[in-house]
Amino acid sequence: MSSNDDLATRAKTEISGMARQGMDHPSTKPVLVGAGIGAVAGALLPVVSLPAGLLIGAGIAFWQRIKN
């Protein structure tokens, strides 16, 4: 199994766990905090919109959770 398959499997497992457990899942809060930070950055920076900042922030936080 390649590392990409492993990463995809971890991402799928993490997302389904977050969907099932909601706020009780250990990754939900860090990803939401990342989304909030990204949204603020998107609102403050003229080159990034608020929705783009939100998605980028959530993506970075999610990546930090699954990359190990």
N, C-alpha and C positions, 0 to 999 in steps of 0.2 A: 504494500500500500504506500503510495507516495505521500509526501508531506502536504500536498494540496488537498488530497482526499481526506487526510486526517483533519486538516483545518476546516474543511467543509463539514465534516461530520461533527466536529466540536461546535461549530457555529449553529448547525441545525439543532443539536442537542440543547445548546444554551437558549436559543430562541424558543424552542418548544417548552423548555422548562420555565422560562419567563412568562410565556403565555398561559401555562397551566397554573403556576403558583402566584403570579402577579407580584405584589409588593413583598411577599414572603421569600421570593427567590433572591439569592445573594447578589445577582448581577443587575437586578432591576434598578435599584437606587443609584449605583454608580453611573449607569447609562443615562438615567434621567437627569442626574447632575451634569453630566457631560453635554446633554442636549440643552440644558438651561444655560450653561456657560457659552456654548456655541451660539445660542439665540441672542444672548447679550452682545457677543462679539459681532454677530451679523447685524445687529441694530446699530452698533457704534461705527463699524467700518463701512465706508461708502462703496467698496467693491464687492461686498458680500451681503446678500439679502438675509433677512431674519430666518425664513424657512431653510435657506441653504446652510446658514450657520447652525441651525438646530440639527439638521441631518448630519453635517460634518462633525459636530461635537458628539452626537450620539454614536456615530460611526467610530470615532477615535476611542471613545470610552469602551465601546463593545470590543474593538480590536485589542485593547489593553487586557480585557478579561479573557479572551480566547487564545491569545498568541503563545502562552506558556506551554 
